[in-house]
Amino acid sequence: MKKTIGSILTAGGLLGVIYFGYQYFQESESFEAFGADVAISTGDYTPIIISAVVMIAGIVVSKLNIK
């Protein structure tokens, strides 16, 4: 049972990291200054952190051997 819950949390966290990471990079703006391309991100990184924590929690839950 723990392995199933851990797998679900891991998969959900991974999908969240991919989706929100893609959104974060899409919300970045770039411009050229003095011949160099400068990129500034206006995205929110909080959902990426939350998804990563959920993914790590899923890995921990699935690997724990507490009976």
PyMOL Python script that loads the backbone (N, CA, C, O; Angstrom):
from pymol import cmd

cmd.read_pdbstr("""\
ATOM      1  N   MET A   1       0.826  -1.196   0.000  1.00  0.00           N
ATOM      2  CA  MET A   1       0.000   0.000   0.000  1.00  0.00           C
ATOM      3  C   MET A   1       0.871   1.261   0.000  1.00  0.00           C
ATOM      4  O   MET A   1       0.595   2.215  -0.728  1.00  0.00           O
ATOM      5  N   LYS A   2       1.932   1.255   0.830  1.00  0.00           N
ATOM      6  CA  LYS A   2       2.811   2.417   0.890  1.00  0.00           C
ATOM      7  C   LYS A   2       3.522   2.636  -0.439  1.00  0.00           C
ATOM      8  O   LYS A   2       3.752   3.767  -0.866  1.00  0.00           O
ATOM      9  N   LYS A   3       3.864   1.521  -1.081  1.00  0.00           N
ATOM     10  CA  LYS A   3       4.567   1.636  -2.356  1.00  0.00           C
ATOM     11  C   LYS A   3       3.660   2.273  -3.409  1.00  0.00           C
ATOM     12  O   LYS A   3       4.126   3.066  -4.228  1.00  0.00           O
ATOM     13  N   THR A   4       2.385   1.935  -3.394  1.00  0.00           N
ATOM     14  CA  THR A   4       1.440   2.510  -4.352  1.00  0.00           C
ATOM     15  C   THR A   4       1.244   4.003  -4.093  1.00  0.00           C
ATOM     16  O   THR A   4       1.263   4.805  -5.027  1.00  0.00           O
ATOM     17  N   ILE A   5       1.057   4.370  -2.839  1.00  0.00           N
ATOM     18  CA  ILE A   5       0.884   5.781  -2.499  1.00  0.00           C
ATOM     19  C   ILE A   5       2.143   6.565  -2.837  1.00  0.00           C
ATOM     20  O   ILE A   5       2.068   7.674  -3.365  1.00  0.00           O
ATOM     21  N   GLY A   6       3.293   5.990  -2.533  1.00  0.00           N
ATOM     22  CA  GLY A   6       4.556   6.636  -2.861  1.00  0.00           C
ATOM     23  C   GLY A   6       4.727   6.830  -4.359  1.00  0.00           C
ATOM     24  O   GLY A   6       5.206   7.871  -4.809  1.00  0.00           O
ATOM     25  N   SER A   7       4.334   5.827  -5.124  1.00  0.00           N
ATOM     26  CA  SER A   7       4.438   5.927  -6.590  1.00  0.00           C
ATOM     27  C   SER A   7       3.518   7.008  -7.142  1.00  0.00           C
ATOM     28  O   SER A   7       3.893   7.741  -8.058  1.00  0.00           O
ATOM     29  N   ILE A   8       2.322   7.106  -6.588  1.00  0.00           N
ATOM     30  CA  ILE A   8       1.370   8.130  -7.035  1.00  0.00           C
ATOM     31  C   ILE A   8       1.902   9.527  -6.706  1.00  0.00           C
ATOM     32  O   ILE A   8       1.843  10.431  -7.540  1.00  0.00           O
ATOM     33  N   LEU A   9       2.425   9.699  -5.480  1.00  0.00           N
ATOM     34  CA  LEU A   9       2.991  10.999  -5.102  1.00  0.00           C
ATOM     35  C   LEU A   9       4.202  11.352  -5.963  1.00  0.00           C
ATOM     36  O   LEU A   9       4.359  12.500  -6.379  1.00  0.00           O
ATOM     37  N   THR A  10       5.052  10.366  -6.229  1.00  0.00           N
ATOM     38  CA  THR A  10       6.236  10.606  -7.050  1.00  0.00           C
ATOM     39  C   THR A  10       5.848  11.008  -8.467  1.00  0.00           C
ATOM     40  O   THR A  10       6.394  11.964  -9.017  1.00  0.00           O
ATOM     41  N   ALA A  11       4.908  10.279  -9.054  1.00  0.00           N
ATOM     42  CA  ALA A  11       4.478  10.590 -10.420  1.00  0.00           C
ATOM     43  C   ALA A  11       3.802  11.959 -10.487  1.00  0.00           C
ATOM     44  O   ALA A  11       4.052  12.734 -11.410  1.00  0.00           O
ATOM     45  N   GLY A  12       2.951  12.253  -9.515  1.00  0.00           N
ATOM     46  CA  GLY A  12       2.286  13.559  -9.490  1.00  0.00           C
ATOM     47  C   GLY A  12       3.272  14.697  -9.302  1.00  0.00           C
ATOM     48  O   GLY A  12       3.156  15.739  -9.946  1.00  0.00           O
ATOM     49  N   GLY A  13       4.237  14.499  -8.423  1.00  0.00           N
ATOM     50  CA  GLY A  13       5.256  15.518  -8.216  1.00  0.00           C
ATOM     51  C   GLY A  13       6.108  15.737  -9.454  1.00  0.00           C
ATOM     52  O   GLY A  13       6.432  16.875  -9.792  1.00  0.00           O
ATOM     53  N   LEU A  14       6.474  14.656 -10.133  1.00  0.00           N
ATOM     54  CA  LEU A  14       7.271  14.772 -11.353  1.00  0.00           C
ATOM     55  C   LEU A  14       6.500  15.502 -12.447  1.00  0.00           C
ATOM     56  O   LEU A  14       7.052  16.365 -13.131  1.00  0.00           O
ATOM     57  N   LEU A  15       5.230  15.157 -12.610  1.00  0.00           N
ATOM     58  CA  LEU A  15       4.411  15.863 -13.600  1.00  0.00           C
ATOM     59  C   LEU A  15       4.279  17.340 -13.249  1.00  0.00           C
ATOM     60  O   LEU A  15       4.316  18.195 -14.134  1.00  0.00           O
ATOM     61  N   GLY A  16       4.128  17.642 -11.972  1.00  0.00           N
ATOM     62  CA  GLY A  16       4.042  19.036 -11.534  1.00  0.00           C
ATOM     63  C   GLY A  16       5.321  19.802 -11.809  1.00  0.00           C
ATOM     64  O   GLY A  16       5.277  20.945 -12.263  1.00  0.00           O
ATOM     65  N   VAL A  17       6.470  19.177 -11.535  1.00  0.00           N
ATOM     66  CA  VAL A  17       7.751  19.835 -11.798  1.00  0.00           C
ATOM     67  C   VAL A  17       7.905  20.117 -13.294  1.00  0.00           C
ATOM     68  O   VAL A  17       8.340  21.200 -13.686  1.00  0.00           O
ATOM     69  N   ILE A  18       7.550  19.146 -14.117  1.00  0.00           N
ATOM     70  CA  ILE A  18       7.671  19.334 -15.572  1.00  0.00           C
ATOM     71  C   ILE A  18       6.724  20.426 -16.046  1.00  0.00           C
ATOM     72  O   ILE A  18       7.138  21.327 -16.775  1.00  0.00           O
ATOM     73  N   TYR A  19       5.454  20.358 -15.642  1.00  0.00           N
ATOM     74  CA  TYR A  19       4.456  21.317 -16.118  1.00  0.00           C
ATOM     75  C   TYR A  19       4.761  22.732 -15.646  1.00  0.00           C
ATOM     76  O   TYR A  19       4.795  23.666 -16.449  1.00  0.00           O
ATOM     77  N   PHE A  20       4.984  22.891 -14.337  1.00  0.00           N
ATOM     78  CA  PHE A  20       5.230  24.224 -13.807  1.00  0.00           C
ATOM     79  C   PHE A  20       6.597  24.756 -14.229  1.00  0.00           C
ATOM     80  O   PHE A  20       6.767  25.967 -14.376  1.00  0.00           O
ATOM     81  N   GLY A  21       7.570  23.873 -14.426  1.00  0.00           N
ATOM     82  CA  GLY A  21       8.867  24.298 -14.940  1.00  0.00           C
ATOM     83  C   GLY A  21       8.752  24.835 -16.353  1.00  0.00           C
ATOM     84  O   GLY A  21       9.382  25.835 -16.698  1.00  0.00           O
ATOM     85  N   TYR A  22       7.944  24.170 -17.174  1.00  0.00           N
ATOM     86  CA  TYR A  22       7.709  24.647 -18.536  1.00  0.00           C
ATOM     87  C   TYR A  22       7.024  26.006 -18.518  1.00  0.00           C
ATOM     88  O   TYR A  22       7.407  26.912 -19.259  1.00  0.00           O
ATOM     89  N   GLN A  23       6.011  26.145 -17.670  1.00  0.00           N
ATOM     90  CA  GLN A  23       5.319  27.427 -17.546  1.00  0.00           C
ATOM     91  C   GLN A  23       6.272  28.532 -17.087  1.00  0.00           C
ATOM     92  O   GLN A  23       6.212  29.658 -17.580  1.00  0.00           O
ATOM     93  N   TYR A  24       7.140  28.204 -16.151  1.00  0.00           N
ATOM     94  CA  TYR A  24       8.094  29.180 -15.618  1.00  0.00           C
ATOM     95  C   TYR A  24       9.007  29.692 -16.724  1.00  0.00           C
ATOM     96  O   TYR A  24       9.255  30.894 -16.820  1.00  0.00           O
ATOM     97  N   PHE A  25       9.506  28.791 -17.553  1.00  0.00           N
ATOM     98  CA  PHE A  25      10.406  29.217 -18.622  1.00  0.00           C
ATOM     99  C   PHE A  25       9.668  29.934 -19.751  1.00  0.00           C
ATOM    100  O   PHE A  25      10.271  30.734 -20.466  1.00  0.00           O
ATOM    101  N   GLN A  26       8.387  29.663 -19.922  1.00  0.00           N
ATOM    102  CA  GLN A  26       7.598  30.372 -20.930  1.00  0.00           C
ATOM    103  C   GLN A  26       7.312  31.807 -20.510  1.00  0.00           C
ATOM    104  O   GLN A  26       7.083  32.669 -21.359  1.00  0.00           O
ATOM    105  N   GLU A  27       7.323  32.066 -19.218  1.00  0.00           N
ATOM    106  CA  GLU A  27       7.032  33.407 -18.717  1.00  0.00           C
ATOM    107  C   GLU A  27       8.276  34.275 -18.610  1.00  0.00           C
ATOM    108  O   GLU A  27       8.227  35.361 -18.032  1.00  0.00           O
ATOM    109  N   SER A  28       9.378  33.814 -19.153  1.00  0.00           N
ATOM    110  CA  SER A  28      10.600  34.619 -19.104  1.00  0.00           C
ATOM    111  C   SER A  28      10.661  35.536 -20.320  1.00  0.00           C
ATOM    112  O   SER A  28      10.162  35.206 -21.396  1.00  0.00           O
ATOM    113  N   GLU A  29      11.276  36.679 -20.126  1.00  0.00           N
ATOM    114  CA  GLU A  29      11.436  37.659 -21.190  1.00  0.00           C
ATOM    115  C   GLU A  29      12.921  37.871 -21.428  1.00  0.00           C
ATOM    116  O   GLU A  29      13.719  37.832 -20.492  1.00  0.00           O
ATOM    117  N   SER A  30      13.285  38.093 -22.675  1.00  0.00           N
ATOM    118  CA  SER A  30      14.696  38.337 -22.962  1.00  0.00           C
ATOM    119  C   SER A  30      14.831  39.604 -23.802  1.00  0.00           C
ATOM    120  O   SER A  30      13.942  39.959 -24.576  1.00  0.00           O
ATOM    121  N   PHE A  31      15.945  40.260 -23.628  1.00  0.00           N
ATOM    122  CA  PHE A  31      16.248  41.454 -24.412  1.00  0.00           C
ATOM    123  C   PHE A  31      17.760  41.529 -24.589  1.00  0.00           C
ATOM    124  O   PHE A  31      18.517  40.835 -23.911  1.00  0.00           O
ATOM    125  N   GLU A  32      18.170  42.361 -25.487  1.00  0.00           N
ATOM    126  CA  GLU A  32      19.593  42.489 -25.764  1.00  0.00           C
ATOM    127  C   GLU A  32      20.110  43.794 -25.183  1.00  0.00           C
ATOM    128  O   GLU A  32      19.532  44.859 -25.399  1.00  0.00           O
ATOM    129  N   ALA A  33      21.214  43.695 -24.438  1.00  0.00           N
ATOM    130  CA  ALA A  33      21.830  44.877 -23.840  1.00  0.00           C
ATOM    131  C   ALA A  33      23.341  44.794 -24.049  1.00  0.00           C
ATOM    132  O   ALA A  33      23.979  43.832 -23.620  1.00  0.00           O
ATOM    133  N   PHE A  34      23.889  45.768 -24.685  1.00  0.00           N
ATOM    134  CA  PHE A  34      25.327  45.841 -24.955  1.00  0.00           C
ATOM    135  C   PHE A  34      25.841  44.596 -25.677  1.00  0.00           C
ATOM    136  O   PHE A  34      26.952  44.133 -25.415  1.00  0.00           O
ATOM    137  N   GLY A  35      25.043  44.067 -26.569  1.00  0.00           N
ATOM    138  CA  GLY A  35      25.449  42.914 -27.359  1.00  0.00           C
ATOM    139  C   GLY A  35      25.239  41.575 -26.687  1.00  0.00           C
ATOM    140  O   GLY A  35      25.543  40.541 -27.281  1.00  0.00           O
ATOM    141  N   ALA A  36      24.728  41.559 -25.464  1.00  0.00           N
ATOM    142  CA  ALA A  36      24.484  40.308 -24.739  1.00  0.00           C
ATOM    143  C   ALA A  36      22.986  40.103 -24.589  1.00  0.00           C
ATOM    144  O   ALA A  36      22.242  41.053 -24.349  1.00  0.00           O
ATOM    145  N   ASP A  37      22.552  38.870 -24.730  1.00  0.00           N
ATOM    146  CA  ASP A  37      21.146  38.533 -24.564  1.00  0.00           C
ATOM    147  C   ASP A  37      20.869  38.300 -23.081  1.00  0.00           C
ATOM    148  O   ASP A  37      21.463  37.415 -22.464  1.00  0.00           O
ATOM    149  N   VAL A  38      19.962  39.101 -22.511  1.00  0.00           N
ATOM    150  CA  VAL A  38      19.647  39.024 -21.089  1.00  0.00           C
ATOM    151  C   VAL A  38      18.235  38.473 -20.939  1.00  0.00           C
ATOM    152  O   VAL A  38      17.302  38.963 -21.575  1.00  0.00           O
ATOM    153  N   ALA A  39      18.076  37.443 -20.089  1.00  0.00           N
ATOM    154  CA  ALA A  39      16.759  36.841 -19.860  1.00  0.00           C
ATOM    155  C   ALA A  39      16.334  37.108 -18.420  1.00  0.00           C
ATOM    156  O   ALA A  39      17.102  36.905 -17.479  1.00  0.00           O
ATOM    157  N   ILE A  40      15.097  37.565 -18.271  1.00  0.00           N
ATOM    158  CA  ILE A  40      14.533  37.829 -16.952  1.00  0.00           C
ATOM    159  C   ILE A  40      13.250  37.026 -16.836  1.00  0.00           C
ATOM    160  O   ILE A  40      12.376  37.113 -17.698  1.00  0.00           O
ATOM    161  N   SER A  41      13.139  36.245 -15.774  1.00  0.00           N
ATOM    162  CA  SER A  41      11.956  35.433 -15.576  1.00  0.00           C
ATOM    163  C   SER A  41      10.970  36.182 -14.691  1.00  0.00           C
ATOM    164  O   SER A  41      11.330  36.714 -13.641  1.00  0.00           O
ATOM    165  N   THR A  42       9.728  36.212 -15.137  1.00  0.00           N
ATOM    166  CA  THR A  42       8.671  36.840 -14.348  1.00  0.00           C
ATOM    167  C   THR A  42       7.747  35.790 -13.753  1.00  0.00           C
ATOM    168  O   THR A  42       6.710  36.128 -13.180  1.00  0.00           O
ATOM    169  N   GLY A  43       8.114  34.519 -13.883  1.00  0.00           N
ATOM    170  CA  GLY A  43       7.276  33.432 -13.397  1.00  0.00           C
ATOM    171  C   GLY A  43       7.392  33.218 -11.903  1.00  0.00           C
ATOM    172  O   GLY A  43       8.298  33.734 -11.248  1.00  0.00           O
ATOM    173  N   ASP A  44       6.454  32.445 -11.377  1.00  0.00           N
ATOM    174  CA  ASP A  44       6.424  32.111  -9.951  1.00  0.00           C
ATOM    175  C   ASP A  44       7.020  30.717  -9.778  1.00  0.00           C
ATOM    176  O   ASP A  44       6.549  29.761 -10.394  1.00  0.00           O
ATOM    177  N   TYR A  45       8.046  30.597  -8.949  1.00  0.00           N
ATOM    178  CA  TYR A  45       8.730  29.326  -8.769  1.00  0.00           C
ATOM    179  C   TYR A  45       8.169  28.509  -7.608  1.00  0.00           C
ATOM    180  O   TYR A  45       8.622  27.385  -7.387  1.00  0.00           O
ATOM    181  N   THR A  46       7.213  29.027  -6.868  1.00  0.00           N
ATOM    182  CA  THR A  46       6.653  28.326  -5.719  1.00  0.00           C
ATOM    183  C   THR A  46       6.010  26.988  -6.091  1.00  0.00           C
ATOM    184  O   THR A  46       6.244  26.007  -5.385  1.00  0.00           O
ATOM    185  N   PRO A  47       5.208  26.893  -7.168  1.00  0.00           N
ATOM    186  CA  PRO A  47       4.635  25.586  -7.520  1.00  0.00           C
ATOM    187  C   PRO A  47       5.689  24.548  -7.877  1.00  0.00           C
ATOM    188  O   PRO A  47       5.472  23.353  -7.672  1.00  0.00           O
ATOM    189  N   ILE A  48       6.823  24.983  -8.406  1.00  0.00           N
ATOM    190  CA  ILE A  48       7.896  24.043  -8.738  1.00  0.00           C
ATOM    191  C   ILE A  48       8.466  23.456  -7.455  1.00  0.00           C
ATOM    192  O   ILE A  48       8.714  22.253  -7.379  1.00  0.00           O
ATOM    193  N   ILE A  49       8.674  24.291  -6.453  1.00  0.00           N
ATOM    194  CA  ILE A  49       9.212  23.826  -5.174  1.00  0.00           C
ATOM    195  C   ILE A  49       8.233  22.874  -4.495  1.00  0.00           C
ATOM    196  O   ILE A  49       8.642  21.841  -3.964  1.00  0.00           O
ATOM    197  N   ILE A  50       6.948  23.210  -4.507  1.00  0.00           N
ATOM    198  CA  ILE A  50       5.941  22.351  -3.885  1.00  0.00           C
ATOM    199  C   ILE A  50       5.878  21.004  -4.592  1.00  0.00           C
ATOM    200  O   ILE A  50       5.785  19.965  -3.938  1.00  0.00           O
ATOM    201  N   SER A  51       5.928  21.012  -5.914  1.00  0.00           N
ATOM    202  CA  SER A  51       5.906  19.757  -6.670  1.00  0.00           C
ATOM    203  C   SER A  51       7.141  18.918  -6.387  1.00  0.00           C
ATOM    204  O   SER A  51       7.051  17.694  -6.293  1.00  0.00           O
ATOM    205  N   ALA A  52       8.286  19.558  -6.252  1.00  0.00           N
ATOM    206  CA  ALA A  52       9.516  18.829  -5.935  1.00  0.00           C
ATOM    207  C   ALA A  52       9.438  18.209  -4.543  1.00  0.00           C
ATOM    208  O   ALA A  52       9.893  17.083  -4.341  1.00  0.00           O
ATOM    209  N   VAL A  53       8.869  18.928  -3.587  1.00  0.00           N
ATOM    210  CA  VAL A  53       8.711  18.385  -2.226  1.00  0.00           C
ATOM    211  C   VAL A  53       7.771  17.189  -2.237  1.00  0.00           C
ATOM    212  O   VAL A  53       8.031  16.194  -1.560  1.00  0.00           O
ATOM    213  N   VAL A  54       6.679  17.272  -2.999  1.00  0.00           N
ATOM    214  CA  VAL A  54       5.737  16.149  -3.107  1.00  0.00           C
ATOM    215  C   VAL A  54       6.431  14.949  -3.748  1.00  0.00           C
ATOM    216  O   VAL A  54       6.234  13.813  -3.317  1.00  0.00           O
ATOM    217  N   MET A  55       7.236  15.195  -4.769  1.00  0.00           N
ATOM    218  CA  MET A  55       7.950  14.116  -5.438  1.00  0.00           C
ATOM    219  C   MET A  55       8.933  13.442  -4.473  1.00  0.00           C
ATOM    220  O   MET A  55       9.007  12.214  -4.423  1.00  0.00           O
ATOM    221  N   ILE A  56       9.678  14.230  -3.717  1.00  0.00           N
ATOM    222  CA  ILE A  56      10.631  13.674  -2.755  1.00  0.00           C
ATOM    223  C   ILE A  56       9.893  12.911  -1.652  1.00  0.00           C
ATOM    224  O   ILE A  56      10.355  11.857  -1.214  1.00  0.00           O
ATOM    225  N   ALA A  57       8.758  13.432  -1.207  1.00  0.00           N
ATOM    226  CA  ALA A  57       7.968  12.740  -0.192  1.00  0.00           C
ATOM    227  C   ALA A  57       7.474  11.397  -0.727  1.00  0.00           C
ATOM    228  O   ALA A  57       7.447  10.410   0.009  1.00  0.00           O
ATOM    229  N   GLY A  58       7.091  11.354  -1.983  1.00  0.00           N
ATOM    230  CA  GLY A  58       6.666  10.088  -2.595  1.00  0.00           C
ATOM    231  C   GLY A  58       7.787   9.080  -2.656  1.00  0.00           C
ATOM    232  O   GLY A  58       7.573   7.891  -2.419  1.00  0.00           O
ATOM    233  N   ILE A  59       8.982   9.543  -2.973  1.00  0.00           N
ATOM    234  CA  ILE A  59      10.139   8.641  -3.004  1.00  0.00           C
ATOM    235  C   ILE A  59      10.429   8.100  -1.609  1.00  0.00           C
ATOM    236  O   ILE A  59      10.695   6.910  -1.439  1.00  0.00           O
ATOM    237  N   VAL A  60      10.377   8.981  -0.613  1.00  0.00           N
ATOM    238  CA  VAL A  60      10.645   8.558   0.766  1.00  0.00           C
ATOM    239  C   VAL A  60       9.590   7.564   1.240  1.00  0.00           C
ATOM    240  O   VAL A  60       9.926   6.555   1.860  1.00  0.00           O
ATOM    241  N   VAL A  61       8.321   7.838   0.954  1.00  0.00           N
ATOM    242  CA  VAL A  61       7.240   6.942   1.393  1.00  0.00           C
ATOM    243  C   VAL A  61       7.379   5.576   0.732  1.00  0.00           C
ATOM    244  O   VAL A  61       7.170   4.554   1.387  1.00  0.00           O
ATOM    245  N   SER A  62       7.721   5.541  -0.531  1.00  0.00           N
ATOM    246  CA  SER A  62       7.821   4.265  -1.226  1.00  0.00           C
ATOM    247  C   SER A  62       9.049   3.459  -0.806  1.00  0.00           C
ATOM    248  O   SER A  62       9.048   2.234  -0.922  1.00  0.00           O
ATOM    249  N   LYS A  63      10.101   4.131  -0.319  1.00  0.00           N
ATOM    250  CA  LYS A  63      11.319   3.434   0.073  1.00  0.00           C
ATOM    251  C   LYS A  63      11.388   3.087   1.562  1.00  0.00           C
ATOM    252  O   LYS A  63      12.246   2.303   1.968  1.00  0.00           O
ATOM    253  N   LEU A  64      10.497   3.656   2.381  1.00  0.00           N
ATOM    254  CA  LEU A  64      10.517   3.361   3.811  1.00  0.00           C
ATOM    255  C   LEU A  64      10.095   1.932   4.066  1.00  0.00           C
ATOM    256  O   LEU A  64       9.186   1.422   3.412  1.00  0.00           O
ATOM    257  N   ASN A  65      10.748   1.285   5.010  1.00  0.00           N
ATOM    258  CA  ASN A  65      10.425  -0.102   5.349  1.00  0.00           C
ATOM    259  C   ASN A  65       9.852  -0.216   6.745  1.00  0.00           C
ATOM    260  O   ASN A  65      10.077  -1.219   7.422  1.00  0.00           O
ATOM    261  N   ILE A  66       9.122   0.780   7.187  1.00  0.00           N
ATOM    262  CA  ILE A  66       8.514   0.739   8.517  1.00  0.00           C
ATOM    263  C   ILE A  66       7.283  -0.156   8.469  1.00  0.00           C
ATOM    264  O   ILE A  66       6.436  -0.014   7.587  1.00  0.00           O
ATOM    265  N   LYS A  67       7.192  -1.065   9.411  1.00  0.00           N
ATOM    266  CA  LYS A  67       6.057  -2.014   9.412  1.00  0.00           C
ATOM    267  C   LYS A  67       5.067  -1.655  10.491  1.00  0.00           C
ATOM    268  O   LYS A  67       4.051  -2.332  10.646  1.00  0.00           O
TER     269      LYS A  67
END
""", "prot")
cmd.dss("prot")
cmd.show_as("cartoon", "prot")
cmd.util.cbc("prot")
cmd.orient("prot")
